[in-house]
Amino acid sequence: MSRRCKVYVYTGVFIVAVLLMALIIKLFFFSGWLTPLLSLKGEKVMEVQVKKPFQDPGVKARYHLKDYQNDVRITSNVNRNRIGEYTIVYEWKNKTVERIVKVVDKKAPKLKLKGDNPLRIFENETYQEAGYTAIDDYDGDLTAKVQIKNNVNTKKQGNYKIIYSVKDKNGNQSSVERQVEVCPDPTNQKLYYNYDSYDNKMEEWWFEKSKNHERNKGALPSSLLSKYNTCYLGPDEKVIYLTFDEGGNDITYIKEIADVLNKHNVKATFFLTRNYIKNEADFIRDLVKHGHVIGNHTWHHYDMTTLANSSKVDDFVKEITETSKTYMEVVGEPMKKIFRFPKGGASERTMKMVSDLGYKSFNWSHAYYDFASDVSKEEALKTLIDHYHNGAIYLLHPSNKGNYEAMDEFLTQMEKLGYRFDTVDHIQIIK
């Protein structure tokens, strides 16, 4: 073996010997085999959030390969309910180790908004703060300390932010935003009256009942109706538009009918009066949530021809715009501009005036005497089935039980025939 090789071998043997010696020393003197061992588990310095539980990791206490941690004497002054620096002392067999526990506050206050977010208000209205709360785990109620940055300009339509922020004594800060949309007020809409040249004779809407499921004819030609943004039929396709008129009858099955529609995932159009929208706000929001469409059926369900004159034009407008405004207040979004005349009739003048307000008006191609509460399921189902046709707009009233009881079977049969259902706002009126 060469001299160089011998050097390498001897060096390697020496290194191994040193490592073995170090291992033996550790086993004998630092493992609790020959001498008592007391050492910390976990970190020497620990942080805990104030008022939160603190779990002491403890220590290792070993001697002659036995565990003696239950014999360790522990002295602690940790107060987890008060910010500060504390010491835990562990003592055993004349050995002592210490742990530093820092009780800190690094949690921001809980800042919560009351009221709606986003919030919609009407132009020129006064903004009313809905309120807020700020609670800190350590400092308690900080609501009075909340700072607000409000740049809402109620005189100008647009989207705004209100920023709320609060800071506790230890510098932890929370902030939230409220989105505010200043919307146009529908009731600001006016009509300049110049409609005396238009006939104001009320014409009740009638139609020829379809035979063999053919598309039927209405009281007025489509060309005249479309001139005033009005129609009574959808496109010549296998689609049916279910519409329900409701003004707040003493007896109504509208909610039960809605349940059946939702079961079939069928969307319908509900023409509702202002008071019904206001009084049944939760139900209205639920209808919209399920994809149904709410149409304007006026405030008081008047014969609109009685208001279609120069002295009552503002009342005419109010019947429609107040309903739209109430819908916005209830639902939080603009009402679709679709309209149905109360009492089943209109004049050329009223159609023109409604059209000038930006609305589409919808008559119907199928209806029957369903105003009373004594219509049977069999009667309702028969007329619903006998007169279906492409693009049919059904006018139904939820005030009788028959329509409700027949609805499930009617929907099932029409689905089997390949028909789908839609809402009237999707009908394009071709002029």
RASULQUI-V783518 format. One record per residue. N is the residue number from 0. RES is the residue in three letters. SS is DSSP state (h for helix, s for strand, l for the rest). PHI is phi in whole degrees, 0 to 359 (NA if undefined). OMEGA is omega in whole degrees, 0 to 359 (none if undefined). Layout:
N|RES|SS|PHI|OMEGA + N|RES|SS|PHI|OMEGA
This chain:
0|MET|l|NA|182 + 1|SER|l|289|179 + 2|ARG|h|300|181 + 3|ARG|h|298|180 + 4|CYS|h|295|179 + 5|LYS|h|299|179 + 6|VAL|h|301|180 + 7|TYR|h|298|182 + 8|VAL|h|295|182 + 9|TYR|h|296|178 + 10|THR|h|298|179 + 11|GLY|h|297|179 + 12|VAL|h|298|181 + 13|PHE|h|296|180 + 14|ILE|h|299|179 + 15|VAL|h|299|180 + 16|ALA|h|297|179 + 17|VAL|h|297|179 + 18|LEU|h|298|178 + 19|LEU|h|297|180 + 20|MET|h|296|179 + 21|ALA|h|298|179 + 22|LEU|h|295|180 + 23|ILE|h|296|179 + 24|ILE|h|299|179 + 25|LYS|h|298|181 + 26|LEU|h|296|186 + 27|PHE|h|280|189 + 28|PHE|h|250|184 + 29|PHE|l|238|179 + 30|SER|l|245|183 + 31|GLY|l|77|180 + 32|TRP|l|277|181 + 33|LEU|l|261|181 + 34|THR|l|234|178 + 35|PRO|l|302|179 + 36|LEU|s|240|176 + 37|LEU|s|229|182 + 38|SER|s|216|182 + 39|LEU|s|285|163 + 40|LYS|l|266|180 + 41|GLY|l|77|185 + 42|GLU|l|279|178 + 43|LYS|l|288|177 + 44|VAL|s|242|183 + 45|MET|s|236|175 + 46|GLU|s|245|176 + 47|VAL|s|222|178 + 48|GLN|s|292|181 + 49|VAL|l|305|180 + 50|LYS|l|68|174 + 51|LYS|l|255|180 + 52|PRO|l|300|177 + 53|PHE|l|241|179 + 54|GLN|l|253|180 + 55|ASP|l|287|179 + 56|PRO|l|295|179 + 57|GLY|l|82|183 + 58|VAL|s|224|169 + 59|LYS|s|260|176 + 60|ALA|s|227|185 + 61|ARG|s|227|176 + 62|TYR|s|201|183 + 63|HIS|l|53|176 + 64|LEU|l|66|176 + 65|LYS|s|249|181 + 66|ASP|s|267|181 + 67|TYR|l|238|186 + 68|GLN|h|295|177 + 69|ASN|h|290|180 + 70|ASP|h|267|182 + 71|VAL|l|287|176 + 72|ARG|s|270|183 + 73|ILE|s|243|175 + 74|THR|s|239|184 + 75|SER|s|224|174 + 76|ASN|l|242|183 + 77|VAL|l|294|174 + 78|ASN|l|243|185 + 79|ARG|l|288|178 + 80|ASN|l|266|181 + 81|ARG|l|221|180 + 82|ILE|l|294|179 + 83|GLY|s|165|179 + 84|GLU|s|247|186 + 85|TYR|s|233|182 + 86|THR|s|235|171 + 87|ILE|s|249|181 + 88|VAL|s|250|178 + 89|TYR|s|246|181 + 90|GLU|s|230|178 + 91|TRP|s|194|178 + 92|LYS|l|50|177 + 93|ASN|l|63|175 + 94|LYS|s|250|182 + 95|THR|s|222|171 + 96|VAL|s|228|183 + 97|GLU|s|231|174 + 98|ARG|s|233|176 + 99|ILE|s|264|177 + 100|VAL|s|244|178 + 101|LYS|s|257|175 + 102|VAL|s|274|188 + 103|VAL|s|234|173 + 104|ASP|l|240|178 + 105|LYS|l|240|182 + 106|LYS|l|256|182 + 107|ALA|l|286|177 + 108|PRO|l|298|175 + 109|LYS|s|271|182 + 110|LEU|s|250|183 + 111|LYS|s|235|178 + 112|LEU|s|267|170 + 113|LYS|l|265|178 + 114|GLY|l|79|186 + 115|ASP|l|279|173 + 116|ASN|l|206|8 + 117|PRO|l|287|181 + 118|LEU|s|243|177 + 119|ARG|s|244|175 + 120|ILE|s|231|182 + 121|PHE|s|267|179 + 122|GLU|l|306|179 + 123|ASN|l|74|171 + 124|GLU|l|281|175 + 125|THR|l|276|178 + 126|TYR|l|287|178 + 127|GLN|l|251|180 + 128|GLU|l|293|182 + 129|ALA|l|282|176 + 130|GLY|l|106|184 + 131|TYR|s|194|174 + 132|THR|s|223|177 + 133|ALA|s|225|182 + 134|ILE|s|236|178 + 135|ASP|s|249|181 + 136|ASP|l|300|184 + 137|TYR|l|257|184 + 138|ASP|l|273|180 + 139|GLY|s|84|184 + 140|ASP|s|284|180 + 141|LEU|l|246|184 + 142|THR|h|306|181 + 143|ALA|h|291|182 + 144|LYS|h|267|184 + 145|VAL|l|293|176 + 146|GLN|s|259|184 + 147|ILE|s|234|171 + 148|LYS|s|248|186 + 149|ASN|s|239|179 + 150|ASN|l|246|182 + 151|VAL|l|291|176 + 152|ASN|l|249|184 + 153|THR|l|288|179 + 154|LYS|l|269|182 + 155|LYS|l|225|178 + 156|GLN|l|297|178 + 157|GLY|s|157|179 + 158|ASN|s|252|185 + 159|TYR|s|229|177 + 160|LYS|s|235|168 + 161|ILE|s|246|183 + 162|ILE|s|255|178 + 163|TYR|s|248|179 + 164|SER|s|217|178 + 165|VAL|s|209|182 + 166|LYS|s|231|177 + 167|ASP|l|275|185 + 168|LYS|l|295|181 + 169|ASN|l|261|174 + 170|GLY|l|87|178 + 171|ASN|l|282|188 + 172|GLN|s|237|173 + 173|SER|s|236|175 + 174|SER|s|212|176 + 175|VAL|s|222|179 + 176|GLU|s|238|169 + 177|ARG|s|247|177 + 178|GLN|s|274|181 + 179|VAL|s|236|176 + 180|GLU|s|251|174 + 181|VAL|s|269|188 + 182|CYS|s|258|173 + 183|PRO|l|294|180 + 184|ASP|l|276|181 + 185|PRO|h|302|183 + 186|THR|h|287|175 + 187|ASN|h|282|181 + 188|GLN|l|289|182 + 189|LYS|l|232|172 + 190|LEU|l|239|171 + 191|TYR|l|277|188 + 192|TYR|l|285|174 + 193|ASN|l|210|189 + 194|TYR|l|247|183 + 195|ASP|l|295|180 + 196|SER|l|284|180 + 197|TYR|l|263|181 + 198|ASP|l|299|181 + 199|ASN|l|248|176 + 200|LYS|l|285|180 + 201|MET|l|288|177 + 202|GLU|s|246|176 + 203|GLU|s|293|183 + 204|TRP|l|283|175 + 205|TRP|l|227|180 + 206|PHE|s|205|174 + 207|GLU|l|275|180 + 208|LYS|l|298|184 + 209|SER|l|291|174 + 210|LYS|l|244|181 + 211|ASN|l|56|175 + 212|HIS|l|61|174 + 213|GLU|l|277|175 + 214|ARG|l|293|189 + 215|ASN|l|263|180 + 216|LYS|l|249|180 + 217|GLY|s|257|184 + 218|ALA|l|293|181 + 219|LEU|l|235|180 + 220|PRO|l|295|181 + 221|SER|h|300|181 + 222|SER|h|296|178 + 223|LEU|h|286|180 + 224|LEU|h|298|183 + 225|SER|h|296|177 + 226|LYS|h|303|181 + 227|TYR|l|247|175 + 228|ASN|l|58|184 + 229|THR|s|233|175 + 230|CYS|s|208|178 + 231|TYR|l|227|180 + 232|LEU|s|224|170 + 233|GLY|l|269|181 + 234|PRO|l|296|181 + 235|ASP|l|283|179 + 236|GLU|l|223|181 + 237|LYS|l|281|180 + 238|VAL|s|221|179 + 239|ILE|s|236|180 + 240|TYR|s|250|177 + 241|LEU|s|275|177 + 242|THR|s|233|181 + 243|PHE|s|232|178 + 244|ASP|s|260|182 + 245|GLU|s|217|177 + 246|GLY|l|241|181 + 247|GLY|l|104|178 + 248|ASN|l|291|178 + 249|ASP|l|298|177 + 250|ILE|l|244|179 + 251|THR|l|210|178 + 252|TYR|l|244|185 + 253|ILE|h|297|181 + 254|LYS|h|290|177 + 255|GLU|h|294|177 + 256|ILE|h|297|179 + 257|ALA|h|300|178 + 258|ASP|h|298|179 + 259|VAL|h|294|178 + 260|LEU|h|301|181 + 261|ASN|h|295|178 + 262|LYS|h|301|180 + 263|HIS|l|268|184 + 264|ASN|l|57|178 + 265|VAL|l|261|179 + 266|LYS|l|261|181 + 267|ALA|l|230|178 + 268|THR|s|249|180 + 269|PHE|s|245|175 + 270|PHE|s|270|191 + 271|LEU|s|235|175 + 272|THR|l|279|183 + 273|ARG|h|301|184 + 274|ASN|h|296|178 + 275|TYR|h|293|178 + 276|ILE|h|300|181 + 277|LYS|h|292|185 + 278|ASN|h|283|182 + 279|GLU|l|242|187 + 280|ALA|h|303|181 + 281|ASP|h|298|179 + 282|PHE|h|294|179 + 283|ILE|h|299|179 + 284|ARG|h|298|179 + 285|ASP|h|292|176 + 286|LEU|h|302|181 + 287|VAL|h|297|179 + 288|LYS|h|302|181 + 289|HIS|l|273|174 + 290|GLY|l|93|176 + 291|HIS|l|285|183 + 292|VAL|s|244|179 + 293|ILE|s|257|178 + 294|GLY|s|252|184 + 295|ASN|s|274|180 + 296|HIS|l|236|179 + 297|THR|l|74|180 + 298|TRP|l|278|189 + 299|HIS|l|252|179 + 300|HIS|l|63|178 + 301|TYR|l|282|164 + 302|ASP|l|289|189 + 303|MET|h|291|177 + 304|THR|h|294|180 + 305|THR|h|288|180 + 306|LEU|h|252|186 + 307|ALA|l|271|177 + 308|ASN|l|211|187 + 309|SER|l|296|183 + 310|SER|l|281|184 + 311|LYS|l|238|183 + 312|VAL|h|300|179 + 313|ASP|h|295|177 + 314|ASP|h|293|177 + 315|PHE|h|302|181 + 316|VAL|h|296|183 + 317|LYS|h|298|179 + 318|GLU|h|305|184 + 319|ILE|h|268|186 + 320|THR|h|289|177 + 321|GLU|h|295|176 + 322|THR|h|294|178 + 323|SER|h|297|180 + 324|LYS|h|295|179 + 325|THR|h|300|177 + 326|TYR|h|301|179 + 327|MET|h|299|179 + 328|GLU|h|294|183 + 329|VAL|h|280|188 + 330|VAL|h|266|181 + 331|GLY|l|88|177 + 332|GLU|l|211|181 + 333|PRO|l|297|176 + 334|MET|l|282|176 + 335|LYS|l|296|184 + 336|LYS|l|274|175 + 337|ILE|s|237|193 + 338|PHE|s|220|170 + 339|ARG|l|226|180 + 340|PHE|l|292|174 + 341|PRO|h|292|173 + 342|LYS|h|65|170 + 343|GLY|h|72|181 + 344|GLY|s|205|180 + 345|ALA|s|203|174 + 346|SER|l|244|176 + 347|GLU|h|300|180 + 348|ARG|h|295|182 + 349|THR|h|293|176 + 350|MET|h|297|179 + 351|LYS|h|295|182 + 352|MET|h|294|178 + 353|VAL|h|295|178 + 354|SER|h|297|179 + 355|ASP|h|293|175 + 356|LEU|l|278|176 + 357|GLY|l|93|184 + 358|TYR|l|259|165 + 359|LYS|s|263|179 + 360|SER|s|254|184 + 361|PHE|s|233|169 + 362|ASN|l|271|185 + 363|TRP|l|206|178 + 364|SER|l|247|174 + 365|HIS|s|210|174 + 366|ALA|l|201|175 + 367|TYR|l|206|184 + 368|TYR|l|285|182 + 369|ASP|l|241|181 + 370|PHE|l|287|182 + 371|ALA|l|285|182 + 372|SER|l|268|187 + 373|ASP|l|255|177 + 374|VAL|l|286|183 + 375|SER|l|278|176 + 376|LYS|h|301|183 + 377|GLU|h|297|179 + 378|GLU|h|295|180 + 379|ALA|h|297|183 + 380|LEU|h|296|181 + 381|LYS|h|300|182 + 382|THR|h|290|177 + 383|LEU|h|295|182 + 384|ILE|h|279|187 + 385|ASP|h|294|191 + 386|HIS|l|238|176 + 387|TYR|l|291|178 + 388|HIS|l|199|181 + 389|ASN|l|299|178 + 390|GLY|l|72|184 + 391|ALA|s|295|170 + 392|ILE|s|255|180 + 393|TYR|s|271|169 + 394|LEU|s|261|180 + 395|LEU|s|229|177 + 396|HIS|s|245|182 + 397|PRO|l|279|185 + 398|SER|l|280|176 + 399|ASN|l|239|184 + 400|LYS|h|286|183 + 401|GLY|h|300|179 + 402|ASN|h|301|179 + 403|TYR|h|295|184 + 404|GLU|h|293|182 + 405|ALA|h|274|192 + 406|MET|h|298|183 + 407|ASP|h|300|181 + 408|GLU|h|292|178 + 409|PHE|h|299|180 + 410|LEU|h|299|180 + 411|THR|h|298|181 + 412|GLN|h|295|181 + 413|MET|h|292|177 + 414|GLU|h|295|177 + 415|LYS|h|295|179 + 416|LEU|l|278|177 + 417|GLY|l|89|179 + 418|TYR|l|273|171 + 419|ARG|s|246|182 + 420|PHE|s|238|182 + 421|ASP|s|213|179 + 422|THR|l|258|190 + 423|VAL|h|291|180 + 424|ASP|h|295|178 + 425|HIS|h|272|178 + 426|ILE|l|281|177 + 427|GLN|l|266|179 + 428|ILE|l|274|182 + 429|ILE|l|266|180 + 430|LYS|l|265|none
